Amino acid sequence: MKNHDLWKDEYFGTEPPCITYELKPLVNPQGEVIEELNSAWIILNNPAQLNSYTTEMVKGVIAGFSQASMDRSVVSVVFTGAGDRAFCSGGNTKEYAEYYSEKPNEYGLYMDLFNSMVDAILNCKKPVICRANGMRIAGGQEIGMAADLTISADTAIFGQAGPRHGSAPDGGSTDFLPWYLSIEDAMYNCVSCELWSAYKMKRLGLITKVVPVLKKEDGQFLRNPTVYTDTFVKDGEIVFGEFLKSQEFKEGREMMKSCKIDLAPLDKAVNELVWTFTNLFPGCLMKSIDGIRMKKKFFWDQTKLANRHWLSVNMATEALLGFRAFNERNLTGKDVIDFIKYRKLLARAHPFDQNLIDAVLPKPAK
């Protein structure tokens, strides 16, 4: 048989930060291993930085989806993160702040890789499941939405961060969110930088399934106690999936501390979906998936190049401020700039110069 793959295993690794690529044999509902058939697991392996992707990891994601596409034994791809805290928190802000800020051309080259990563997910010739094992935020939300279906731990949170930290969610969210959500839910989620629970995202139609993963001492699983998991109307709004308020939320957090996170139910739900794919005609399955994907790809393809150029230029201005503030938060105690001072300086037509930068960035704590 001919080898059609373009990439080699040099883009994969086991030591963070890296992309780990694993072939896992299929298992039927009775727990029996099916020989010669696999799922390909593409794992964002950078848990110390909440699985944020470095430039080298972006290359690994591209290589992983290409390899999975070309592997005849692979039934489905599982796209996930290492550990139990995060699927992905987006781009690596340390790398952004310390290398790419003030280098628009360099960031443009990086964005070419990022766009190729999203393309690799959307063009994969196998069904792609996002296994949201924890937070899916910012660029992590964007690459997660490029997947076909999402199975989420109920401890996961979802949302954007760009407008608060110096960017715009133009790596997919401005394209995909209006496809998934109502236009106003898409708008608010995109610009508010508010974090939403997995249950809320399920209610609004962004994800496929939510699975409890908090295991109590008696072995029973507890649904996330920090969110409303009953449906009722309060103050004119459906509260299912909304976070509890103040004291109730604190009590829920304490309850979570008495549990341990066990992702076995999440893996069971993922395996069930892979098994569903296994028992479908592969050609008919992929034609059906590509028929849905092309709607997502239409909007993505319309704007990805223009967004690439804007995001590059933005690295010389607001991204410089936002990423530096976030990257230096351990020194200053703050992760955002002084927005009021920044807006006042802009209102005075102050040039974007070093004086402006010094004025709005947080100062090191004494």
C-alpha positions as CSV (number, residue, x, y, z in Angstrom):
1,M,0.0,0.0,0.0
2,K,1.3,3.5,-0.8
3,N,2.1,6.0,1.9
4,H,0.1,9.2,1.4
5,D,1.2,11.0,4.5
6,L,3.1,14.3,4.3
7,W,4.2,14.4,7.9
8,K,6.5,12.4,10.2
9,D,6.4,11.6,13.9
10,E,9.0,14.3,14.6
11,Y,6.1,16.7,15.3
12,F,4.9,14.5,18.2
13,G,6.3,14.0,21.7
14,T,5.6,13.0,25.3
15,E,7.3,15.7,27.2
16,P,5.3,19.0,27.5
17,P,4.8,21.3,25.8
18,C,4.1,19.0,22.8
19,I,1.4,17.2,20.9
20,T,1.0,13.6,21.8
21,Y,-0.4,11.3,19.1
22,E,-1.8,7.9,20.1
23,L,-3.6,5.1,18.3
24,K,-6.1,3.5,20.7
25,P,-7.8,0.2,19.6
26,L,-11.5,0.3,19.3
27,V,-13.5,-1.3,22.1
28,N,-17.0,-2.6,21.6
29,P,-19.8,-2.1,24.2
30,Q,-18.9,-5.4,25.8
31,G,-15.4,-4.1,26.4
32,E,-13.8,-6.3,23.8
33,V,-10.9,-4.9,21.8
34,I,-11.5,-4.8,18.0
35,E,-8.2,-5.7,16.2
36,E,-7.0,-3.6,13.3
37,L,-9.3,-0.6,14.0
38,N,-8.3,2.4,16.0
39,S,-9.2,5.9,17.2
40,A,-6.5,8.5,16.8
41,W,-6.0,10.7,19.9
42,I,-4.5,14.1,19.3
43,I,-3.6,15.4,22.7
44,L,-2.6,19.0,23.6
45,N,0.0,18.2,26.1
46,N,1.0,21.4,28.0
47,P,-1.0,21.0,31.3
48,A,1.3,23.5,33.3
49,Q,0.0,26.2,31.0
50,L,-3.6,24.9,30.7
51,N,-2.8,23.2,27.4
52,S,-2.2,26.4,25.6
53,Y,-0.6,25.8,22.2
54,T,2.9,26.9,21.3
55,T,4.0,27.4,17.7
56,E,5.6,23.9,17.7
57,M,2.3,22.5,19.1
58,V,0.3,24.1,16.3
59,K,2.6,22.2,13.8
60,G,1.9,19.0,15.7
61,V,-1.9,19.5,15.5
62,I,-1.6,19.9,11.7
63,A,0.6,16.8,11.5
64,G,-1.7,14.8,13.7
65,F,-4.9,15.5,11.7
66,S,-3.0,14.8,8.5
67,Q,-1.7,11.5,9.8
68,A,-5.1,10.5,11.1
69,S,-6.7,11.3,7.8
70,M,-4.3,9.1,5.9
71,D,-4.4,6.2,8.4
72,R,-6.7,3.5,7.0
73,S,-7.2,1.9,10.4
74,V,-8.5,5.1,12.0
75,V,-12.3,5.3,12.5
76,S,-12.4,8.6,14.3
77,V,-10.2,11.3,15.8
78,V,-10.4,12.3,19.5
79,F,-9.1,15.8,20.0
80,T,-8.4,16.5,23.7
81,G,-6.0,17.9,26.3
82,A,-3.7,16.4,28.9
83,G,-4.9,16.2,32.5
84,D,-8.3,17.1,33.9
85,R,-8.2,21.0,34.1
86,A,-8.2,22.1,30.5
87,F,-8.9,21.1,27.0
88,C,-7.1,24.2,25.9
89,S,-6.9,27.8,27.1
90,G,-5.8,29.1,23.6
91,G,-2.6,30.5,22.3
92,N,0.5,30.5,24.5
93,T,0.4,34.1,26.0
94,K,4.0,33.9,27.2
95,E,5.1,33.2,23.6
96,Y,2.8,35.9,22.4
97,A,4.1,38.5,24.9
98,E,7.8,37.7,24.8
99,Y,8.3,36.9,21.1
100,Y,5.4,38.0,18.9
101,S,4.4,41.4,20.4
102,E,5.8,44.3,18.4
103,K,6.5,41.8,15.5
104,P,3.5,41.9,13.2
105,N,5.2,40.1,10.4
106,E,6.3,37.3,12.6
107,Y,2.8,37.0,14.0
108,G,1.4,36.9,10.5
109,L,3.6,33.9,9.8
110,Y,2.3,32.3,13.0
111,M,-1.3,33.0,11.9
112,D,-0.6,31.2,8.7
113,L,0.2,28.1,10.8
114,F,-2.9,28.7,13.0
115,N,-5.2,29.0,10.0
116,S,-3.6,25.8,8.6
117,M,-4.4,24.1,12.0
118,V,-8.1,25.0,11.7
119,D,-8.1,23.9,8.1
120,A,-6.6,20.6,9.1
121,I,-9.4,19.9,11.6
122,L,-12.1,21.0,9.1
123,N,-10.6,18.9,6.3
124,C,-9.9,15.8,8.3
125,K,-11.3,12.7,6.5
126,K,-12.4,11.1,9.8
127,P,-15.1,12.3,12.2
128,V,-13.5,14.6,14.8
129,I,-14.7,14.5,18.5
130,C,-13.6,17.3,20.8
131,R,-13.2,15.6,24.2
132,A,-13.5,18.7,26.5
133,N,-11.8,17.4,29.6
134,G,-11.8,20.9,31.2
135,M,-11.8,24.6,30.2
136,R,-12.2,25.4,26.5
137,I,-11.4,29.1,26.3
138,A,-10.2,31.7,23.7
139,G,-8.3,29.9,20.9
140,G,-9.1,26.6,22.7
141,Q,-12.8,27.4,22.1
142,E,-12.1,28.1,18.5
143,I,-10.2,24.9,17.6
144,G,-12.7,23.0,19.7
145,M,-15.6,24.4,17.6
146,A,-13.8,23.3,14.4
147,A,-14.4,19.7,15.6
148,D,-17.5,18.0,14.5
149,L,-19.0,17.0,17.9
150,T,-18.1,17.8,21.5
151,I,-18.4,15.5,24.5
152,S,-17.7,17.5,27.6
153,A,-17.0,17.0,31.3
154,D,-19.5,18.9,33.3
155,T,-16.6,20.7,35.1
156,A,-15.6,22.4,31.8
157,I,-16.1,26.1,31.1
158,F,-16.4,27.7,27.7
159,G,-15.8,31.3,26.5
160,Q,-13.7,33.9,24.8
161,A,-11.0,36.2,26.2
162,G,-9.8,38.3,23.2
163,P,-11.5,41.7,23.8
164,R,-10.3,41.6,27.5
165,H,-6.8,40.6,26.7
166,G,-5.9,42.5,23.5
167,S,-7.3,40.5,20.6
168,A,-10.5,39.5,18.8
169,P,-11.8,36.0,18.6
170,D,-11.1,35.8,14.8
171,G,-9.6,32.4,14.9
172,G,-13.0,30.9,14.3
173,S,-15.4,32.2,17.0
174,T,-16.7,35.1,14.9
175,D,-17.3,32.6,12.1
176,F,-18.6,29.6,14.1
177,L,-20.6,31.1,17.0
178,P,-23.4,32.5,14.8
179,W,-23.7,29.1,13.2
180,Y,-24.1,27.4,16.5
181,L,-26.0,29.9,18.7
182,S,-28.6,32.6,18.2
183,I,-27.1,35.8,16.8
184,E,-27.4,37.6,20.2
185,D,-26.0,34.7,22.2
186,A,-23.2,34.5,19.8
187,M,-22.6,38.3,20.1
188,Y,-22.6,38.3,23.8
189,N,-20.5,35.2,24.2
190,C,-18.0,36.6,21.7
191,V,-17.5,40.1,23.3
192,S,-18.3,39.7,27.0
193,C,-15.5,37.4,27.9
194,E,-18.0,35.7,30.3
195,L,-17.4,32.1,31.0
196,W,-20.3,29.7,30.5
197,S,-20.8,26.2,32.0
198,A,-20.9,23.0,29.9
199,Y,-24.6,22.6,30.9
200,K,-25.4,26.1,29.5
201,M,-23.5,25.3,26.3
202,K,-25.5,22.1,25.9
203,R,-28.8,24.0,26.5
204,L,-27.9,26.5,23.8
205,G,-26.8,23.8,21.4
206,L,-23.0,24.4,21.2
207,I,-22.0,20.9,22.4
208,T,-23.4,17.4,22.0
209,K,-23.3,15.8,25.5
210,V,-22.3,16.7,29.1
211,V,-21.0,14.0,31.4
212,P,-20.6,14.2,35.3
213,V,-17.0,13.5,36.3
214,L,-16.9,14.4,40.0
215,K,-16.6,11.2,42.0
216,K,-17.6,11.2,45.7
217,E,-16.0,9.0,48.3
218,D,-18.8,6.5,48.1
219,G,-18.0,6.0,44.4
220,Q,-21.1,7.9,43.1
221,F,-20.9,10.7,40.6
222,L,-22.0,14.2,41.5
223,R,-23.3,16.7,38.9
224,N,-21.4,19.9,39.0
225,P,-22.7,21.6,42.2
226,T,-21.7,25.1,41.1
227,V,-24.4,25.3,38.4
228,Y,-28.2,25.0,38.2
229,T,-28.9,21.6,36.8
230,D,-32.6,21.8,37.1
231,T,-34.7,23.7,34.6
232,F,-36.9,26.6,35.9
233,V,-37.4,30.2,35.3
234,K,-36.0,32.9,37.6
235,D,-36.3,36.6,37.0
236,G,-37.7,35.8,33.5
237,E,-34.7,33.6,32.5
238,I,-34.1,29.9,32.2
239,V,-31.4,29.2,34.8
240,F,-30.4,25.6,33.7
241,G,-26.7,25.7,33.3
242,E,-26.2,29.2,34.9
243,F,-23.7,29.4,37.7
244,L,-25.1,29.6,41.2
245,K,-24.8,32.9,43.0
246,S,-22.4,34.0,45.8
247,Q,-22.8,31.8,48.9
248,E,-24.3,28.9,47.0
249,F,-21.5,29.0,44.5
250,K,-18.9,29.0,47.3
251,E,-20.7,26.0,48.9
252,G,-20.6,24.2,45.6
253,R,-16.9,24.8,45.3
254,E,-16.3,23.3,48.7
255,M,-18.4,20.3,47.8
256,M,-16.2,19.8,44.7
257,K,-13.1,19.7,46.9
258,S,-14.4,16.7,48.6
259,C,-14.6,14.8,45.3
260,K,-12.0,13.7,42.8
261,I,-12.2,14.1,39.1
262,D,-12.6,10.8,37.3
263,L,-12.7,11.1,33.5
264,A,-13.8,7.4,33.0
265,P,-17.4,8.4,32.3
266,L,-16.2,11.0,29.7
267,D,-14.1,8.3,28.0
268,K,-17.0,5.9,28.0
269,A,-19.2,8.5,26.3
270,V,-16.5,9.2,23.7
271,N,-16.0,5.5,23.0
272,E,-19.8,5.1,22.6
273,L,-19.7,7.8,19.9
274,V,-16.7,6.2,18.2
275,W,-18.6,2.9,18.2
276,T,-21.6,4.6,16.6
277,F,-19.3,5.9,13.8
278,T,-17.8,2.4,13.4
279,N,-21.1,0.9,12.6
280,L,-21.8,3.3,9.7
281,F,-20.7,3.2,6.1
282,P,-17.5,5.2,6.1
283,G,-18.0,6.8,2.7
284,C,-21.6,7.8,3.5
285,L,-20.5,9.0,7.0
286,M,-17.8,11.3,5.7
287,K,-20.0,12.7,2.9
288,S,-22.6,13.5,5.5
289,I,-20.1,15.2,7.8
290,D,-18.5,17.2,5.0
291,G,-22.0,18.3,3.9
292,I,-22.4,20.0,7.4
293,R,-18.8,21.1,7.6
294,M,-19.0,23.0,4.4
295,K,-21.4,25.5,6.0
296,K,-18.9,26.2,8.8
297,K,-16.0,26.3,6.2
298,F,-17.9,28.8,4.1
299,F,-17.8,31.5,6.8
300,W,-14.3,30.5,7.9
301,D,-12.9,30.7,4.4
302,Q,-14.5,34.1,3.8
303,T,-12.7,35.9,6.5
304,K,-9.6,33.9,7.6
305,L,-7.1,35.8,5.4
306,A,-8.4,39.2,6.3
307,N,-8.4,38.3,9.9
308,R,-4.9,37.0,9.6
309,H,-3.7,40.4,8.4
310,W,-5.6,42.4,11.1
311,L,-4.4,40.1,13.9
312,S,-0.8,40.6,12.7
313,V,-1.1,44.4,12.7
314,N,-2.8,44.3,16.1
315,M,0.3,42.8,17.6
316,A,1.9,46.2,17.4
317,T,-0.9,47.9,19.5
318,E,-3.6,46.4,21.7
319,A,-2.3,42.9,21.6
320,L,1.0,44.2,22.8
321,L,-0.7,45.7,25.8
322,G,-3.1,42.8,26.5
323,F,-0.6,40.0,26.3
324,R,2.0,41.8,28.2
325,A,-0.4,42.6,31.0
326,F,-1.5,38.9,31.2
327,N,2.0,37.5,31.0
328,E,3.3,39.8,33.8
329,R,0.3,39.2,36.1
330,N,2.5,37.4,38.7
331,L,4.6,40.5,39.0
332,T,1.8,43.0,39.1
333,G,-1.1,41.2,40.6
334,K,-3.3,42.3,37.6
335,D,-3.9,40.6,34.3
336,V,-5.5,43.5,32.4
337,I,-4.5,47.1,31.6
338,D,-6.1,50.2,33.0
339,F,-9.0,50.4,30.5
340,I,-10.3,53.7,31.8
341,K,-6.9,55.4,31.4
342,Y,-6.4,53.9,28.0
343,R,-9.8,55.2,26.8
344,K,-9.1,58.6,28.1
345,L,-5.7,58.8,26.3
346,L,-7.4,57.7,23.1
347,A,-10.0,60.4,23.6
348,R,-7.2,62.9,23.7
349,A,-5.8,61.5,20.5
350,H,-2.7,60.5,22.3
351,P,-0.2,58.6,20.0
352,F,0.4,54.9,20.7
353,D,3.9,55.4,22.0
354,Q,6.0,54.3,25.0
355,N,4.4,56.9,27.2
356,L,0.9,55.4,26.6
357,I,2.2,51.9,27.1
358,D,3.8,52.8,30.4
359,A,0.7,54.7,31.5
360,V,-1.8,51.8,31.1
361,L,0.2,48.7,31.9
362,P,0.0,47.5,35.5
363,K,3.0,48.4,37.7
364,P,5.0,45.7,39.5
365,A,3.7,45.2,43.0
366,K,6.0,46.6,45.7
